[in-house]
């Protein structure tokens, strides 16, 4: 799998609510929750997804905020795996907050 070019990344990010480029090789989103345990439930669900697809994010938990960063280390940048995971995490976020 090859990295996406800048144009492809910007197009994909425009379709992903809340996701931005953290740097040239990483996308990220900060998810906010009303309760700490809701954020933890979210992290657990994205961890299961990551295991299923064998693509693992960096996760920072800060009280009621969870920051998720995605990059494909083997490819040295942002790939379709990152974009697909970001879309899945957005869906999980909506399910946890339903």
C-alpha positions, -999 to +999 in steps of 0.1 A: +000+000+000+014+034-010+011+067+007-015+092-005-003+124-021-012+158-006-042+163-029-056+129-021-051+135+017-069+169+016-098+154-004-102+125+021-099+148+051-126+171+037-150+141+040-138+132+075-155+154+101-130+166+127-098+151+112-068+172+104-032+168+095-010+167+125+021+168+103+031+156+069+028+119+079+000+119+104-037+127+107-054+133+140-087+141+157-096+151+192-128+135+205-146+151+235-169+133+259-192+143+287-178+116+310-144+100+315-158+065+312-175+072+279-141+082+265-127+049+279-155+029+263-146+047+230-110+038+233-119+001+240-140+000+209-114+016+186-088-008+201-109-038+190-113-023+156-075-017+154-068-053+163-093-065+137-077-046+109-041-048+123-037-010+121-030+006+154-034+043+163-016+065+189-041+073+216-039+101+242-065+101+270-068+134+289-098+133+313-128+137+289-108+141+258-093+114+236-068+123+208-063+097+181-034+099+157-030+077+126+000+071+103+012+040+084+047+036+098+056+008+073+049+032+044+062+064+061+031+084+058-007+086+054-024+057+035-059+044+028-056+024+060-054+056+080-084+072+062-105+040+066-096+038+103-105+075+108-139+069+092-145+039+114-135+059+145-160+086+136-187+060+134-177+045+167-177+080+182-213+085+171-223+050+184-208+057+219-225+091+221-259+079+209 
